[in-house]
Each structure stands twice: as C-alpha cells, then as structure tokens.
C-alpha cells in the first residue's frame, strides 16, 4: 500500500507543475461560463453538472442557447460533432501514448480536452514516474480546474459584476506558450514548421471560421507518413 501511494504521489508531483498554466486559464473561463449560465437563468447545478459530465468548454457555452431554445437533439448532436471534431485527431495522435494504460484509458479518453492533450502528448515524463498515473493526474487536475471554476461562477455569478470581454484570449496565449516550449525542446523543427505552414494555407483557403478541421486533416495526412523519418532525425540531431 505504501509503495502504491509513493507511486501516485510522485506522479502527482510531476504532473502538477504542467497544469499550473491550465489552472489560470480554466478558472477564468470556468468562472465566466458559470456566470454566463447564472445570468441566463440557470441554477448553479447546471454549470456544475455540465462541467463534470460534458467537460467540453465550447460545447458547454453553445449548450446554453440549446437549452433555452426548442428541443432538437439532432441539432445538438450535429453541433457537438462539428465543434469537437478535432478530438478525433487527438485520439489518433495519442494511440501510442495511451497504450497499456489499462483501466485508466476510459477516463483518459473522456478527459482529453485540448489542454490535456497538449500536455500529455508533449511532456517528457521522468523515467522514475509511472506514465499511467502521470496521464491520469494531468487529466484529473485539468478536469477539476474547469469543474471548480464553473461551479463557483454559477454559485456567485449573481454577486460578481465585471466586463469579461476579451477574456477568452487567455487560452490563446496559453497555447502560444505551449507551442514555444515545444519548439525549444525540439532539435528538428520540421514537424512544427509543416504544421504552421499547412495551418496558414488552410486559413487562407477556408477562412478563420472553417480552417481548423481541414488544417488538422492536412497535418495528419502529411506528418503520418513522415513520422518514423522525423523521429530518426530528432534522435540523430
């Protein structure tokens, strides 16, 4: 029992520093979401349960209008698939990382938001840290940050009054920092440059509202055949 506790404690200590930037972003946006639900007429139970069971920030914001409108489950399904289609590519990318995670896998799949994917995909886990527990704690901590922020926003939304315009840029800034950290860790920047180039091409071709899915599809199609070659070049560099 003590040995297993030591394994968990070591994994938690390794995972927590990676999630600190996520905590800042998720708490701000979670509070904003809870306040938004509150001013839309919903009890704090709604943001609390939705953040716990849906755990998809974009869908949760969209769901407010769905709940206020006419009941249309097909529209809700189509909207959810469209907004979160990028997670299909996340799942493919994590096939190797999440292999042999056993009973952790269902929760790791459920909790793989953008930020958790970024950490679990790029983190260099120390050799003496259990990978399964590391992935689990990153996922759990990020889930808890969003859940607690949304719940507090729903509870105290009626008491808090401030201008939240532009607050969503917190997450954009966080992803820029994550990309810069990954760039500094890389010895070979081919994959990053290809990702940037393909994203820019799709942005020009499809516009800012529709470029994400084509960009991820293009990156997947281009980088998958080059994976082994890029890994060899990274090891040699």
N, C-alpha and C positions, 0 to 999 in steps of 0.2 A: 504493500500500500504506500509506504513512504517513497519507494523508488518511483512509482507511477506519479505521485504528487510532485516529485522533483522534476520529472519529465515535463509535466504540464506547466509547472512554474517557470522552468527555463524557456519553454516555448512562448509563454505569455510575455516574459521579459524581452524576448527577441522580437515579438510581433508588435508590441505596444508602440515603440517609437515610430514605426512605419505609419501608424494610424493617426498620429497626432495632427497632421495637416487635415486629414479627413474629418476629425472631430470638429475643427474650426469651421469648415465648410458645411458639414452636415447639421451642426447645431444652428447656424444662422438660417439655412434653408429649411430645416425642420421646424424651427420656430415660426418662420414665415408661413409655411404650409399649415401649421396648426392654427395660426392667427387667421389665415385665409378661410379655413373651414369654419372657424368661430364666427367671423363676420358674415359668412354665407348662411348662417342659421343652424349649424350642426353642433351637437353636443361634443364634448372632448372625447367621448367614446369613439366617435368616428375616426378622427385622425390617429388615435391610439391603436385601434384595431387594424385600420388600414395600413399604417406604417409597420405593424407587426406581421401582417399576413401577406400584403401585396409587395411591400418593400421595393417599389419602383417609383422614384420621385416624379418623373414626368407623367406616368400614368396616374399617379395619385392626384396631381394637380388637375389633369384632364377629367378625372372621375368626378370632381366637384360639379362640373356642368352636366355630366351624365346623370348624376343623382338628382339634380334639380330639374332635368328635362323629362321627356316622355320615356318610359321604359322601353329600351331597344337593345336586347342582348347581342344581336348580330352586329350592330354598330359598335358596341363596346368591344366585342371580340376583334373586329377588323381594326379598330383604333389601337387596341393594345398590341396587336401583331405589328402594325405599322411603326408605332413608336419604339417598340423594343426589339425589332427585327435584328438589330446589331448584336444582340446576345447570342444569336446562332453562331456568329463568327467567334465570339468569345469562347463558346463551348468547344468549337473545333480547335481553337488555339490551346485550350487547357487540357486536351486529351492526355498528353504525356505527363503534364504536371500533376494531374489529379489521379493518375493511375495508381492502383494499390492503396487507395485511401480508405477502403473498407466501408464501415458504417458511417464515416464522416461524409461520404460522397453526396447523399441526397441533400444534406443541409448546405454543403459547399456549392452545389448546383443552384439551389434555391436562392442563396445569398450572394450570388456572383453579380453584383452591381458593377458599374463602370470602375469605381474607385478600388473595389476589392480585386477586380480583375487586374488592374494596373499594378497593384502591389504584389499579388501572388504570382503574377507572370514574370515580373522583373526582379523581385527580391532575391538577393544572394543569401540563402539560409545557411548559417554556420553548420559545420559538419556534426557538431555535438547536439544539435537541436532536432527534435523529431518533426519531420516535414508535415505529417498529418495534423499534428497539434498546432503547428505554426499556421497552416492554412485555416484551420478551424478558428483560432483566436483572431486572426485578421478579419475573417468573415463575421464572427460574433461581435467584435468590438464595433465595427462599422455599422452593423445592424442595430446595435444598442444606441449608438450616437444618434442615428436618424430617428429611431423609435422614441427616445427620451426627449429629443428636441421637438418632435411633432406633438407629443403628449403635453409637454409644458406649454407649447404655443396654444394648444386647444384649451388648456386649463386657465391660462392667464391672458388669453387673447383680448378679452374684453377690457382688461386693465392696462394694456400696452398700446400706446399710440405713437408711431414713428413712421417716417417715409421709407419704404422698403425698395424704392425704385433703384435699379442697378445692382441689387444685392446678389442676383444670380451670377454676376461676373466672378464671384468668389470661386466657383467651381472651375471656370475657365482658367483663372490664374493658377489654380492648383494643378490642373493638367499640364500647363506650360512648365511648371516647376518639375513635375514628374518626368516630362519629356527631357528637360535639361539634365536632370540627374542620370537618366538612362543614357543620354548622349555622352556624358562624361565617363560613364562606366565602360562604354563600348570602345574597342580598339579599332574595329572596322565599322564605318558609318554607312555602308551600302544600303542596309535594310531601312534605316531611318530616312535616308535621302530618297529612296524609292517610295517610301510611304508618304513623305511630304510631296513629292512630285506628282504621284498619282492622285493624291487628295486635291491638289491645286487644279489639275486637269479636270477632275470631276466637278469641282466647284465652278469652273468656267463653263463646263458643258451643261450641267444640270441646275445650277443656281444654288444659293445658300439654303433653300428650304428642302431640297431633294438630293443633295450630293452625298449624304453620309452612307447610305446603303450601297450605291454604286461604287463609292470610294473603297469601302471595306471589301466588296466583292473583287474589285480590281487588285487590291493589295493581296488578298488571299490567293487569287489566281497567279499572280506574278511571283510572290515570295515562296509559295509552297514548293514549286519545282526547284527553287534555289536554296531551300533550307539546308540541305546537307553541305552544299558548297560553301555557304555563308558561315556555317558552324566550323568548318575546317579552316577557313580564312581567319575567323575570330580566334581560333586556338593557336594558329601559327603567328598571328600579328603580335 
